[in-house]
Amino acid sequence: MIHKFCCSLKNRLMHQTIICNYKSRQREVLIMNILQLKYLVAIVENGFNITQASKELFISQPALSKSVSQMEATVNFMIFERHKGRLSHLTVDGQIIYDHAKRVLSEYDELMGIIELRSRSEEGEVVLGIPPLVITTLFTDFLNKIKSKNDQVKVTVLEYGGHTLEEMMKNEKINFAILVDSNLYQDDHFNFIDIHLSEFALYMSRNNELASKKSIHWTDLENKDIAIVDDTYSAHHIFQNHLSENNVKVKSMLTASSWDYLFASIKDQDTITFLPIAIQNLFNMKGIKATPFTEPVPWKISFFWRKRINYTSAQNYLIDYFKFYFKKKLD
C-alpha cells in the first residue's frame, strides 16, 4: 500500500506544475518537469556558467542551452537576464521559480530515498558501536526511526567509549561504529560520513574561580582539579593531548566511566570536567556553568564502516539509512 502511494506521489512530482497568469484575463497551466528544474538550479549554482553547469549535469553545452530556451518558451516569460549574449542573473520571475524549484527538488530527493529504502526486502541483524556520550545526545531519534522504517532489520548497539570502539574497528571485531575525532579518518580501510560537529566545553560550579570567564584558555587549567572520563573514551585522549601540547600540569585528575558521576562531582566543588557542549541539555544546569575554550575544541562525530563488498542486505540498509537520515539533518 505504501509502495503504491509512493509511486503515485513520485509520478505527480515528476509532472510538477507551475501555474502562471501572464496573459491578460487568461490563465494557463504550464508544465516544467523535474529535469528542467534540475537544469535551472545547476545553472544558478554554477554562477550562470553554462559550460560548468553542463559538465556537472553530464550533458552537452548546446543541449543545456537549448533546454534554457525551451524552459522560457514553456512559461512564456524570461527566466534569465542576458549580458552580451550570456546568462548573467535571474529575472524577478526567474528568482521565484528558482526558489520553488529548490524546495521541489529537495522533496523529490527525499521521496526517492524513501521509495528506495521501502522497496527493499532487507532483514537481519547489524551490530553498531556507539559511545554513551553520543548515543544519548544524538541517536535516540535515529534508532527509533530506523526500527520503524524496517522492523525486519535489528540494530544491536554496543555502548563503549570511542577509543575502545576504534580499537574494535581496527581489529575487525565490529564493522560499524560512531566515533569522535577518530584516527581512522586517514585509514584507507574505512569509509566515513560526518554526522555532527560542535565543540567541547569545561563544566564547573558557578562558584569556581574560572566561572567568571567568557572563555577558557588551556593555561587556565594549570594546577586545577579535574574530573574526566576514563581512557576508554576519545574525550579522555583529546583532553590529555591538549594538556600536553600546551605544557599544562593539573593538580589532580579523577577518572570515571560514568559521566553522570563526573557531572555530580563538580557541584559545589572546585573540580572541573571536560564534556561536549551538547550534553548540557540532558542535565539540570542549576549552579553549573559550561564555558567554551578560547580556541574551540571540536566534537566531531562520524559514522565509520569498513570497506568491503560482501555486506548483507541488512548491513547495506544501515549504511544507506545513515546517508539518507544525516544528509537531511546536515542539509
N, C-alpha and C positions, 0 to 999 in steps of 0.2 A: 504494500500500500504506500509506504514512504517512498520506495523507489519510483513508483508511478508518479507520485506527486512531484518529486524532484525533477524527473524527466519532463513533466509538463511545464514546471516552472522554468526549466532550462530553455525549452522551446520558446516560451514567452519572452525571456530575456534576450534570446538571440534575435528577436524581432522587436527590440525596444523601440517604442515610438516616441518621437519628439513632436509635440503639437505646436504649430506656429500660426500666427494670424497676421500675415503680412500683406495680403491682398485686401483692398478696401471692400468692406462688407462681405467678405468671403473667407471661409475657414477651410484649410486643407490639412489633412493628416499626412505628415511627411515622415518617411522611414529612413533611419540610419542604423545600419547593423553594427554588431559588436566589433567586427573587424575594422570598420571605418572609425569607430570611436577609439580603438587602439592606435590607429594611424595618427589621428588628431592629437592624442595625448603624447605620443612619441615625438611628434614634430615639435610641440611646445617644449617638452622636457629636454630636447636636444638643441634648444636655442634657435629654433626655426631653421635649422640647417638640414635641408632635405637629404644631402649626401650622408651625413652622420646618422640621421634617423632611419634611412633606408638600410644601412648596414646593421643597425640594431634590430630591425624588423626582418632582416634576411630577404628583402625584395629589391628589385632594381630601382634606381632613382627615377627613371621615366615612369615606371608603374606607380610609384608613390605620388609623383607629380600629377599623373592622370587621376588618381584617387582623390586628390585635393579638389581638382576641377569637378569631379563627379559629386563630391560632398556638397560643394557650393551650389551646383545645379539642382541637387535634390532639395535643399532647403530654400532655394530661390533668394539667397542673400549672401553677401560676402562674409566669410568666416575669418579670413586673414587680410591684414593690410600688407601692401607691397611697397617696396622701395627699389627703384631701378630694376624692376622685374623679379626681385627676390622677396620671399616672405620675410616680413620684419616683426610683426606682432599681431595680436588678436584684435579684431574689431570688438565693439561693446557686445554685439550679439554672439560673436565667437567666444568671448570670455564666459558668457552664460552657458553655452553648450559645453565648453571645456570643463567648467566646474561640475556640471551634472554628469558628464562623461566619466570623470574620476570616480564619482560615487557609484555609478552603474557598473563600472569595471571592477571595483572593489567587491561589490555584492556578487557579481558574476564569478569572480575567482573564488570567493568563499563558497558559493554554491557548488562549483566544480570540485572543490576539496571535499565537501560533504558527500556528494554523489560518489566520488572515488572511494572514500572510506566506507560508505554504507553498502556499496555494491560488492564488496569483497566477502569472502567466507572464512576470515581468519578465526582461528581458535587455538588455544593452548596457553601455556604459562610463560611469563617473562620475569626475570629477576632484575631488579633495578636498585642500585645503591644510591642512597640519598643521605647527606649529613643531617643530623637532628636540627641544627640551626636553620637549615634551608627548608626542610620539609614543612615545618610549622608555619614559616613565614610566607612561602611561595607556592606550595604544592598541594594544599588541601583541595582547592577547586579543580586543579588538573587531574588529580587521581579520581575524584568523584565523576568528572566528565568522561574520562576515558572508559570508566566502568559502565556509565550509562549509554555511551555510544556503541559499545560492543561488549555485551556481557559474556561472550564466548572467550574473550581474552582476559586471563587472570594475571594481574601485575602483583608480584610479591616484592615488597620493599625491604631492603636491608639497611637498617639505620646504623651507620658507623661514621666516625669522623672522616673528614675529607682526605686526610693524609693516609689513613688506613685504606679507604676505598681506592685511592690512587695506586697503592701497592697491589691491591687485589686485581686491578685492571692490568697492571704490568705483568703480573704472574698468571694472567688468564684464568683467574678464579671467577670473574664476572666479565660480561661483555658490555654492560651499560651502567653508567654512573653519572650523577650530578656532582661536579667538582668545583672548588673555589680556587681561582688563581693557580691553576694546575701547571705542573711541568710538562704535561702531555701535549700542550699546545705545539711544542716543537717536535713531537714524536710522530714520525710518518706512519706508524702502525694504527693511528686513530683518526677518525673524523670527529668534528665537533660543531655545535652551533651555540652561539652566545644567546642566553635567555634572560639575563638580568644584570644590570650594573648600577650599583650605588656605592656607598663607602662605609668604612668603619668609623666608630667614634669611641671616645672614652666616657664611661659612665661612672658617676661619683655622687656622693651625698652633696646636697646644696650647701652644706656646712664645710665642705672641703675647701682648702685654701686656693685650689685651682678653679673652683666653680665660678668665680667672677670673670674668668677669661672667656672671650668670644671664640677663640680657637686655641689649640694646644700645639706647641712645638715639642718634638721628641726630647729635647734637652730639659723640658719642664718636668720630665719624669725622673730626673736624677734623684736618687736616694728616697724614692717613694715606694709605698707598699702596693703591690699589685696582686690581683687575683685573676687567673686566666684559665681557659680550657686547657686540658692536658695535650700531650704531644701526638695524640691520635687525630687531632683536628688541624686543619690547614691554618686556622686563625692563630694557633699557638706559634707556628713556624713563621708566619708573616710578622707577628709581633716581635719575635726574637731576632729576626733578620734586621728589622728596623732599629732595634736597640743596638745591635752590633754595628750597623752602618753609621749610626750617629754617636758611637762611643759612649753610650749611656749605661750606667750601672744603677739598678734599682736596689732599694733597701731589702725587700723581701719579695718572694713570688710564691703565692699559693696556687696550686693547680688542682683542677677538679674536672670530672667528666660531665657534671650537671651544671648547665648554665643557669638553671633556676637557683641553685645554691650560690653561684657566683653573684647573681643579681641581689640575693638576700644579704650576702656578705658585705656589700658596700653601704648599706643603710646605716646611718648614724656612726660611720667609721671613717677613718682616713684612707681606707683601701679604695683602689681604682680598678675597674675592669675594662676590657677591650672587646667590644662586640659590634655587630653591624647596626647601623642607624635604624634599619627597617624593623628590628625586633622591639623597639620601644612601644609599638602599638600593641604588643602582647602582654605588657606588664603594667601594673599600677605605678606610674611615674611620680607619685606624690613624694616629695622630699628628695627626688633624684634628678640629676641633670645629665643630658647627653651632649657632649661637646665635641665638635669635629676637629680634625687636625688642620693646621695652617696649610700644609701641603696634603691634599686629600689622599687617603689610603684606600684604593679601590676594593670593593667587594664584588668581584666579577664571577658570575655564576654561568657555567656552560654545561651542556649535555654532551657527553663523550660516548662513542661506541667504536668498537674495534673494527678495522677494515677487513671484511671477508665477504664472500659471495653466497655462502650456503646458510643464510639465516632462515629460520622457519617463517611461515606466513605471519604468525603472531609477533615475532620479533620485528619483522618488516613493518607491521602495523604500528608498533610502538614508535619506531623511527619516524614514520610518515606522520603520525599524530603529533609528535613533538614539533616537527617542522610546521605543520598546519596550525597548531594551537599557539605557538610562540611567535609565529610570523604575524598573526593577528594582534598579539599583545604589543609587539615591537612597532608595528605599523601605527 
